Amino acid sequence: MNNKTKLNKVGRKTSHRVSLQRNLLNDVLIYEHLTTTFAKSKLVISNFDKLITYVKTKKTEQEKSKILLQKLQNQNSVSKLIEVYQKRFAKEKSGFLNVYKLEPRKGDGAKMVKMMVKGYVYKDIGKKVITKKESKKVVPIKEGKKAEYFETESIKSTSGKSQLKGANAGTIVKTRSGI
């Protein structure tokens, strides 16, 4: 009779496995989504649920942050746990992490999985916004006038703000929101 507890070793030594698990947890906590293999996702799911249930306890925030910092070793993920996830999952008991199966990886055929925190809306990130390039008008310098290289309308993007002063709206790269 085999009464050994099941341990998912993921083909790594103990120290490497522990640091891998911590890094995956921190990434899921901060970015709220992660694409990884099915075996590695098993390391994260149970520990993520344990962290959320611990944050929902009635201890003081100092006690929570001290213990979470020892486990995660990342101040950004600890602060996001306490400030964001504690409020988001106040009424829920379980099922904090949604797991979606993807196509196998091309190189080795490993089962791939997309993990997303409940309540997160996935967006395409990193794609450039393409707009028509308007002709740049260069006004010759006269007495008391400066050369105008960009019109004020071409600086603003659809949201009305530019990330760089004087940059065209077509070169703005969207970044992750909420980080």
C-alpha angles and dihedrals in degrees: 000000000000111000097165117133114246114250122185104219097176090209095288138111119258099260093046092047093050093050091045090052092049092049093049091049092050092049093050091047095049104036097029092221136062138177113212143134122292093245093053091047089061088063092056106040100067094040092049090054091048092052093050093048090048092052090053093059121107097251122122119270091245092057091046094048093047095053094040091050089054091052101039103026090208122105094198094058092045092053092047090050092053099039104035112019096042090061095038096053099034094118099034126087105194145347096074095151124055117207122202124187117232134189117289117271113266099228102052105001095245117166108257127207136190113215118197130178112241110263095027118125112212116228132184104254130194099027116130121241107238120210133165113276110238120210111264112235116215112196114201114245113259131173110300096001130103126214112262111213098167130035116225092243094056092053095060121077126207091286091051095244133096124210093215124040109245095011124132116252090234093066096053114117116208114235134202112286123226098026 
